[in-house]
Amino acid sequence: MKLFVGNIPYSMSESELRELFEKVGELESCKLIMDRETGRSKGFGFVEYKTEEDASEAMEQLNEADVQGKKLVVNKARPQEKRNNIRR
């Protein structure tokens, strides 16, 4: 199950995010979303667990958890919406 993780501190690295969520269970993947132009974190990412049980446990344990002074938002990820790649 894939989870959306929001309100991630900008100073947190992808490896730190992975480490935090691996405490709950085995991850399939972990991705911190970065701004293409600045190279900075956008403050959100996605983690995917191998089992739904671990994903549910992560939502329960880490939603609203205080990380570097910010409360994480952790919930089930929605399917990605199709976007028009028209740049202005």
SULGITA-V450194 format. One record per backbone hydrogen bond with DSSP energy under -1.0 kcal/mol. CO is the residue of the C=O (numbers start at 1). NH is the residue of the N-H. Records with the same first field share a line. If there is no record, write none. Layout:
BEGIN
CO=NH ; NH
END
This chain:
BEGIN
1=49
2=77
3=47
4=75
5=45
6=73
9=12
13=17
14=18
15=19
16=20
17=21
18=22
21=24 ; 25
26=50
29=48
31=46
33=42
35=39
40=35
43=8
44=33
45=5
46=31
47=3
48=28 ; 29
51=55
52=56
53=57
54=58
55=59
56=60
57=61
58=62
59=63
62=65
65=72
67=70
70=67
72=64
73=6
75=4
84=86
END
